[in-house]
């Protein structure tokens, strides 16, 4: 497959710059049976009792940093915690960096460059774990994707807007954006209708925003992300499947972790570790039945994933409908509800 197979035309004015207010007023394109224009607020009417919605409880950290190496300005986006004070990051002006260089981010908060590979660097910060969190809060910004345009200064609204109501475990450098549509009132209504919620953790990395530059899809390199599925979460999902209930993934991140962890016997075990699962058409899904997800970038790994899940032709027609009907795209945009192809 070629990357160009996953291209489509998207007018720039459809890229959402702010989330819907209230969150559950965002539009929802339900394509499980035809094309139905709905709103997120309708979700409690769409699922049978016993349905399990799997959410990602990761919490976004202020992972965007501006620093100096000497007089050179260096922008850094952290994307994976390697432990022992070391992080993988993408750096602007990375060509100016070499191992041994020190980037200063403010006060005495700094990091040494250990390795550089193209635009990616491995950094060792000069703080304790607690000191690192405090320093990020003092000097970092929400790591908004590049298509959300802001001034150099932090927009206070983004600190809360770019965080889901489920956020509990720090470590993501990108929001699991399907979860941004939920409100406490919506969750209460879903639970009252018989829907169960199960949480897992996948610390989303900034690699999710990287364009696919390879001509052939198979040549694209996925970045690792860390995830955890607790024994209780695995048991509840296995029990629901055994009882014939549907598993709905709230976003692509729970889906990727579930499909990474599932065993050869079709059972979901507890899981703790990294995944770089790259889902493209032809992938055999074994856990997730339905997927609630935002509209994704052309030529992106996430558009490849939804094309694998619901079918390439169907997703092209779905996105054409969304564009024609002025749906809002990407992180702060609207959503679509997909059914897995047989």
C-alpha positions as CSV (number, residue, x, y, z in Angstrom):
1,X,0.0,0.0,0.0
2,X,1.1,3.5,-0.7
3,X,0.7,6.5,1.6
4,X,-1.1,8.4,-1.1
5,X,-4.0,5.8,-0.9
6,X,-4.9,7.5,2.4
7,X,-5.0,11.1,1.1
8,X,-8.1,13.3,0.9
9,X,-8.9,17.0,0.4
10,X,-9.6,19.0,3.6
11,X,-10.3,22.7,3.6
12,X,-8.2,24.4,6.3
13,X,-11.2,26.2,7.8
14,X,-12.6,22.9,9.0
15,X,-9.7,22.3,11.3
16,X,-11.1,23.1,14.8
17,X,-9.2,25.6,16.8
18,X,-11.4,25.4,19.9
19,X,-13.5,22.5,21.4
20,X,-17.3,22.5,21.3
21,X,-18.9,24.2,24.4
22,X,-20.3,22.2,26.1
23,X,-18.1,19.3,25.2
24,X,-21.0,16.9,24.5
25,X,-22.5,19.3,21.9
26,X,-19.9,18.3,19.4
27,X,-21.3,16.6,16.3
28,X,-21.2,12.9,15.8
29,X,-21.3,11.1,12.4
30,X,-22.6,7.6,13.1
31,X,-21.7,5.3,10.3
32,X,-22.5,1.9,11.9
33,X,-25.7,1.6,9.7
34,X,-25.5,4.1,6.9
35,X,-24.6,7.7,7.6
36,X,-26.5,9.4,10.4
37,X,-25.7,13.0,11.6
38,X,-26.0,13.1,15.4
39,X,-24.4,14.8,18.4
40,X,-22.3,13.4,21.2
41,X,-25.2,14.0,23.6
42,X,-27.1,11.2,21.8
43,X,-24.6,8.5,22.9
44,X,-26.8,7.0,25.7
45,X,-29.4,6.2,23.1
46,X,-27.0,4.3,20.8
47,X,-25.8,1.4,23.0
48,X,-27.4,-1.7,24.5
49,X,-27.2,-2.4,28.2
50,X,-24.0,-4.2,29.0
51,X,-21.9,-2.4,26.4
52,X,-18.4,-1.6,27.7
53,X,-16.8,1.7,26.8
54,X,-13.0,1.6,27.2
55,X,-11.4,4.9,28.1
56,X,-7.8,6.1,28.4
57,X,-7.1,7.7,31.8
58,X,-3.7,9.2,30.8
59,X,-3.1,12.8,31.8
60,X,-1.3,15.2,29.5
61,X,1.8,16.9,30.9
62,X,3.0,20.4,29.8
63,X,5.6,18.7,27.5
64,X,6.3,21.7,25.2
65,X,9.5,23.5,26.3
66,X,11.5,26.4,24.9
67,X,15.2,26.4,25.7
68,X,18.6,27.8,24.8
69,X,21.8,26.1,23.8
70,X,24.1,29.0,24.1
71,X,22.3,31.7,22.0
72,X,20.5,29.2,19.8
73,X,16.8,28.8,20.5
74,X,15.7,25.1,20.8
75,X,12.1,24.0,20.9
76,X,11.5,20.6,22.5
77,X,8.5,18.4,22.6
78,X,8.9,15.5,25.0
79,X,7.3,12.2,23.8
80,X,8.5,9.3,25.9
81,X,9.7,8.9,29.5
82,X,12.7,6.5,29.5
83,X,13.2,6.5,33.2
84,X,16.1,7.7,35.3
85,X,15.4,11.3,34.3
86,X,15.8,10.6,30.6
87,X,13.2,11.5,27.9
88,X,13.0,11.0,24.2
89,X,11.9,14.3,22.5
90,X,11.5,16.0,19.2
91,X,13.6,19.1,18.8
92,X,13.3,22.1,16.5
93,X,16.7,23.2,15.2
94,X,17.9,19.7,16.2
95,X,20.7,20.0,13.6
96,X,22.3,22.5,16.0
97,X,22.5,19.9,18.7
98,X,25.2,17.3,19.4
99,X,25.8,14.9,22.3
100,X,27.1,16.7,25.4
101,X,25.2,19.9,24.6
102,X,23.1,21.4,27.4
103,X,19.8,23.0,26.8
104,X,18.6,25.5,29.5
105,X,14.8,25.9,29.9
106,X,14.7,28.5,32.6
107,X,16.3,29.0,36.0
108,X,18.4,25.9,36.8
109,X,16.2,23.6,34.8
110,X,18.3,22.0,32.0
111,X,18.9,18.8,30.1
112,X,22.0,17.3,28.5
113,X,21.7,15.9,24.9
114,X,22.7,12.2,25.0
115,X,21.9,11.1,21.5
116,X,20.5,12.8,18.4
117,X,18.9,10.9,15.5
118,X,17.5,13.4,13.0
119,X,14.9,15.5,14.8
120,X,14.7,13.1,17.7
121,X,16.9,13.6,20.8
122,X,17.5,11.7,24.0
123,X,17.7,14.1,27.0
124,X,18.9,13.7,30.6
125,X,17.3,16.2,32.9
126,X,19.1,17.6,35.9
127,X,16.3,17.1,38.4
128,X,14.7,14.6,40.7
129,X,11.4,13.1,39.7
130,X,9.5,15.5,41.9
131,X,11.6,18.4,40.8
132,X,11.0,17.5,37.2
133,X,7.2,17.7,37.6
134,X,7.5,21.0,39.3
135,X,9.9,22.3,36.6
136,X,7.5,21.2,33.8
137,X,4.6,23.0,35.5
138,X,6.8,26.2,35.8
139,X,8.3,26.1,32.3
140,X,6.2,23.9,30.1
141,X,3.2,24.5,27.9
142,X,0.3,22.2,26.8
143,X,1.7,20.2,23.8
144,X,-0.9,21.3,21.3
145,X,-0.6,19.7,17.9
146,X,0.8,22.1,15.2
147,X,-2.5,22.5,13.4
148,X,-4.0,24.3,16.5
149,X,-2.6,27.8,16.1
150,X,-1.7,29.8,19.2
151,X,0.7,32.6,20.1
152,X,4.0,31.8,21.8
153,X,2.3,32.4,25.2
154,X,0.2,29.7,26.8
155,X,-3.6,30.1,26.3
156,X,-5.1,29.5,29.8
157,X,-8.1,27.8,28.3
158,X,-6.0,25.1,26.6
159,X,-4.7,23.9,30.0
160,X,-8.1,22.6,30.8
161,X,-9.5,22.1,27.3
162,X,-6.7,19.8,26.2
163,X,-7.4,17.3,29.1
164,X,-10.2,14.7,29.3
165,X,-12.4,14.3,32.3
166,X,-10.9,10.9,32.8
167,X,-7.3,12.2,33.1
168,X,-5.7,10.6,36.2
169,X,-2.2,9.2,35.4
170,X,0.4,11.7,34.2
171,X,2.5,10.8,31.2
172,X,0.8,11.7,27.9
173,X,2.2,14.4,25.6
174,X,-0.9,14.4,23.4
175,X,-4.5,14.1,24.5
176,X,-6.6,11.0,23.8
177,X,-9.0,13.3,21.9
178,X,-12.1,11.2,21.7
179,X,-12.3,11.4,25.5
180,X,-12.5,15.2,25.2
181,X,-16.2,15.0,24.3
182,X,-17.3,13.5,27.6
183,X,-18.8,15.4,30.5
184,X,-19.8,14.1,33.9
185,X,-23.5,14.4,33.0
186,X,-23.0,12.4,29.8
187,X,-21.2,9.6,31.7
188,X,-24.0,9.5,34.3
189,X,-26.6,9.1,31.5
190,X,-24.5,6.4,29.8
191,X,-24.2,4.5,33.0
192,X,-27.9,4.9,33.8
193,X,-28.6,3.3,30.3
194,X,-26.5,0.3,31.3
195,X,-23.2,1.2,29.7
196,X,-20.1,0.2,31.8
197,X,-16.8,2.1,31.7
198,X,-13.4,0.4,31.9
199,X,-10.2,2.4,32.1
200,X,-6.7,1.6,30.9
201,X,-3.6,3.8,30.4
202,X,-1.7,4.5,27.2
203,X,0.6,7.5,27.5
204,X,0.1,9.0,24.1
205,X,3.3,10.2,22.4
206,X,3.9,13.2,20.1
207,X,4.8,10.7,17.4
208,X,1.0,10.5,16.8
209,X,1.3,13.8,15.0
210,X,4.2,12.9,12.8
211,X,3.3,12.8,9.1
212,X,3.9,9.6,7.2
213,X,6.7,10.6,4.8
214,X,7.5,7.2,3.4
215,X,6.0,6.5,0.0
216,X,5.2,2.9,1.0
217,X,3.2,2.5,4.1
218,X,5.3,-0.5,5.3
219,X,8.4,1.8,5.5
220,X,6.9,4.1,8.2
221,X,8.4,3.8,11.7
222,X,6.0,3.9,14.6
223,X,7.3,5.3,17.9
224,X,6.8,3.3,21.1
225,X,4.2,4.3,23.7
226,X,3.9,2.9,27.2
227,X,0.6,1.3,28.4
228,X,-1.0,-0.6,31.2
229,X,-4.1,-2.8,31.4
230,X,-4.9,-3.8,35.0
231,X,-6.0,-7.4,35.9
232,X,-9.5,-6.0,36.9
233,X,-9.9,-4.2,33.5
234,X,-8.8,-7.3,31.6
235,X,-11.2,-9.5,33.6
236,X,-14.2,-7.1,33.0
237,X,-13.6,-6.9,29.3
238,X,-13.2,-10.7,29.0
239,X,-16.4,-11.2,30.9
240,X,-18.3,-8.7,28.8
241,X,-17.2,-10.4,25.6
242,X,-18.1,-13.9,27.0
243,X,-21.6,-12.5,27.7
244,X,-21.9,-11.2,24.1
245,X,-21.7,-7.5,25.0
246,X,-20.0,-5.0,22.6
247,X,-16.6,-3.4,23.4
248,X,-16.5,0.2,22.3
249,X,-13.1,1.9,22.3
250,X,-13.2,5.7,23.1
251,X,-10.5,6.7,20.7
252,X,-7.7,4.9,18.9
253,X,-5.4,4.7,21.9
254,X,-7.4,2.2,23.9
255,X,-7.9,0.2,20.7
256,X,-4.2,0.0,19.9
257,X,-3.4,-1.1,23.5
258,X,-6.1,-3.7,23.6
259,X,-5.2,-5.1,20.2
260,X,-1.5,-5.1,21.2
261,X,-2.2,-7.1,24.4
262,X,-4.8,-9.7,23.3
263,X,-3.5,-13.3,23.4
264,X,-3.5,-15.9,20.7
265,X,-6.4,-17.5,22.4
266,X,-8.5,-14.3,22.1
267,X,-8.3,-13.6,25.8
268,X,-7.1,-10.2,27.1
269,X,-4.4,-10.5,29.8
270,X,-3.2,-7.8,32.1
271,X,-0.5,-5.8,30.4
272,X,2.3,-3.5,31.2
273,X,4.9,-2.4,28.6
274,X,5.5,-0.6,25.3
275,X,3.6,-0.9,22.1
276,X,4.4,0.3,18.6
277,X,1.5,-1.5,16.9
278,X,0.9,-0.1,13.4
279,X,-2.6,-0.9,12.2
280,X,-3.2,-0.8,8.5
281,X,-5.9,-2.5,6.2
282,X,-5.7,-6.2,6.5
283,X,-5.2,-6.2,10.3
284,X,-7.3,-8.7,12.2
285,X,-9.1,-7.0,15.1
286,X,-10.0,-9.4,18.0
287,X,-11.2,-7.2,20.8
288,X,-12.9,-4.0,19.8
289,X,-16.3,-4.0,18.1
290,X,-17.0,-0.3,17.7
291,X,-14.8,2.8,17.8
292,X,-15.6,6.4,18.8
293,X,-12.9,8.6,17.3
294,X,-12.3,12.1,16.0
295,X,-11.6,12.9,12.3
296,X,-8.0,12.4,11.5
297,X,-5.2,13.9,9.3
298,X,-4.8,12.9,5.6
299,X,-2.0,10.4,5.1
300,X,-1.8,9.7,8.8
301,X,-1.3,6.5,10.7
302,X,-4.7,7.1,12.4
303,X,-6.6,7.5,9.1
304,X,-4.9,4.2,8.1
305,X,-6.2,2.6,11.4
306,X,-9.8,3.7,10.9
307,X,-9.6,2.5,7.3
308,X,-8.5,-0.9,8.5
309,X,-11.3,-0.9,11.1
310,X,-14.2,0.2,9.0
311,X,-13.0,-0.3,5.4
312,X,-11.0,2.0,3.1
313,X,-13.9,2.9,0.7
314,X,-16.3,3.5,3.6
315,X,-13.9,5.8,5.3
316,X,-13.2,7.8,2.1
317,X,-17.0,8.3,1.6
318,X,-17.4,9.1,5.3
319,X,-14.8,11.8,5.2
320,X,-16.2,13.2,2.0
321,X,-19.6,13.5,3.8
322,X,-18.0,15.1,6.8
323,X,-16.3,17.7,4.6
324,X,-19.4,18.4,2.6
325,X,-21.4,18.8,5.8
326,X,-18.8,21.0,7.5
327,X,-17.9,18.7,10.3
328,X,-14.9,20.0,12.4
329,X,-11.7,18.0,12.2
330,X,-8.8,16.9,14.4
331,X,-8.2,17.2,18.1
332,X,-10.8,19.8,19.0
333,X,-13.2,18.7,16.4
334,X,-16.2,16.4,16.0
335,X,-16.4,12.6,16.1
336,X,-17.5,9.6,14.2
337,X,-18.8,6.2,15.5
338,X,-17.5,3.2,13.5
339,X,-18.4,-0.4,13.3
340,X,-15.7,-3.0,12.7
341,X,-15.9,-4.6,9.3
342,X,-16.5,-8.4,9.4
